[in-house]
């Protein structure tokens, strides 16, 4: 890995990421997707042919070209063809509706887009909406064969030979966020390469490793796919999660490394308890994105006998900032199982007090980070960029603390802080306790709601595992027994699902609004908001029965009538 990292550190652009693998192992499988097996030689040929085809369409260095598709090999082919041309890859969430996608295409001034529509009618609608502005290249298979590979088959299979520098813009990602329009994050070729090199110094991606990848390629988690391909690995690519299929390929493909969220990890463990699965070849488990119950993690360590890696990061940092290494999981009797680890090489973390000073070890504050993969900027948003980047540090708006050994512990979001009776309560502190009931609890959202006596009190919305008989009252008793009284939720509701944005993040603002204004709300007129008003979200309609969430930005101040505008959110 060190040798590959050194080679990558000398690359002039991200488009050269796989050059070493192309040269070393052209006959090795690069991507396995359903019944399609592409070698590195195949992948190199298709990437070069696609680059030449795009050039005939007028795509040049700096052109904005979007990809809207579930995971598939064509995603990787299109992405790296664009990097080699010096075009800017615009990654857009395929889960969004056609009007949302059309707005994002227009915002990014996209001229060409690769599209594998989620539904035929969605593809037709997007074609209608973009008929005069965007050339769509359809990726849906034709007669069971790749439409893209057939389209470019007559093109040269030689590199396009376009000079691209590390300072050039490589791609644009869109933040998932919990409210508001997604921000567009701009990356350079150099930043993406530096992040890859840094992660190779921490994470195990040995030559030829068989890696199962299920995260979405439009997300910053795509770095896992990039790491696999950069190191000559074989990536078993999934476009969605289905437990039976996932377990089957874990065994049949002799998968050595996976990246999972905690819920998927639990399903894997449950399935291995109930079935005969040989996972002796599995060596590495990477997990991230949300709190993991300590009991679940201990169970996984005992059951799978793997090396476990936890990571913490965000889109603006090109993915990862800190890592909890396998030895950290076992240190001091599991003391650090609730930590997200220490900074990866080239990264750093500060904990900052409200006055801008650094907090001492053990004291919570806002987390500031810097690292090799940090974004260049938010697109067309200089004020937002300036507010987020302070002296080279990115303000995460996450709250946490560093201990004396430099391990980072998360406690919640700065804007989700609950103040009850003068006590500061971070939702993460409550969530971590509730999630210890790993056999019963699937998901938790913790948030504050107004309280005449205490200002705010804690409320929790909980999704249970299928078949669980846990009651809200039993959960309340558990919380009172396992956390300080002021922090224990005064209200707990059992819900079938949590409201989520298009990328899967829980919309706690919608839950707060529903708690404050139960039932349907009347649309208010849109007028200028009073100066100094506090922004909250109000929700029209019932969460559980609609696909489209219409949200009202409602400005609330003492003794003033709410004023509002509207914005739409879309369920996954």
SULSULGI-V884920 format. One line per field, one symbol per residue. phi: phi as a letter, one per 40 degrees, with the letter a starting at -180 (. if undefined). psi: psi as a letter, one per 30 degrees, with the letter a starting at -180 (. if undefined). burial: # if it has 24 or more other ideal C-beta (glycine too) atoms within 12 Angstrom, else .. A space follows every 10 residues. Layout:
phi=???
psi=???
burial=???
This chain:
phi=.ccccccccc ccacccdcdc cdccaccccc bbbfcbbbcc cdcccccccc cccccccgcb dgccbbbbac dadcdcdcdc ccdccgcccb cbcccccdcc ccccccccfc bbacbbccbd ccccccdccb dcbbccbcbc cbfgbccccc ccdcccbcdc fbcbbccccc abbbccgbag cdcccbbbdc cccccccccc cbccbcdgcc bcbbcccccc cddccccccc bgcbbccbca bbdccccdcd cccfcbabba cdccdccccc ccccbcbcbc ccbbbbbaga dbddcccccc ccccfbcbbb bbaadcbghc bbabcdcccb cfggdbcccb gbdcdgbabb bbcdcgcccc dgbcaccbba accdccaccf acccccccbb fgbcccgcba abcccgccbc bibdcbdbbb fgccbcdccc dccccccccb bcaabbabbd bccbgabcbb bbbccdgcbc bccccccccc cbaddccccc bbbcbcabcb ccchcccccc ccccccbcgc bcccccbdcc cgcccbbbbc gcccbbcbbb bbcbcbbdfb ccbabbabbb cc
psi=eeeeeeeeff kflffgegee eeeeiffkke kkjbgkjkle eeeeeeeeee eeeeeffgkl kfkkklkjll klefeeeeef eeeffgljkj kkjfflleee eeeeeeeghk fkkkkjkeke feeeeeeefg effkjkjkfk kjhglkeeee egfglkglkf hkkklffkke lklkkelfll kkkjkkllee eeeeeeeeef fekjilkgkj kkkflkfflf fffeeeeeef ggljjjkkfl kjeeeeeefe eeghkfklkl leeeeeeeee efefljkjgf fkfkjklafl kkkeeeeeee eeefhlkkkk lkalefggck elkjlefeff khhgegfglg alklkfllkk kklfgflkkl kfkkakkkll lfgklelkkh ieeeeeeejj hfkkjfglka lkafggkkkk fakefgkkjj hfkkkkeeee eeeeffiffe kelkkklklk keegellkkk kkklkkfkgk leeeeeeeee fglkeffkke kkkklflkkl afgfkkifee eeeeeeikak lkklljlkkk kglkklkkkk lkefglekkk kkjjkklkgk kkklalkklk l.
burial=#..##.###. ########## ##..#..### ###..#.### .######### #####.#.#. #.######## ########## ########## ########.# #####.##.# ########.. .##..##.## ...####### .....####. ##..#.#.## .#.#.#.### ########## ########## ########## ######.### ########## ########## #########. #.#..##.## #.######## ########## ##....#.#. .######### #######.## #..#.##### ########## ######.##. .....##### ########## ##......#. ...####### #########. .......##. ..######## ###..##### ########.# ...####### ########.# ########## .....##### ####.....# .#..##.##. ..#..##### #####.#### ########## #######... #......... ....###### #.#.....## ######.... .###..#### ##
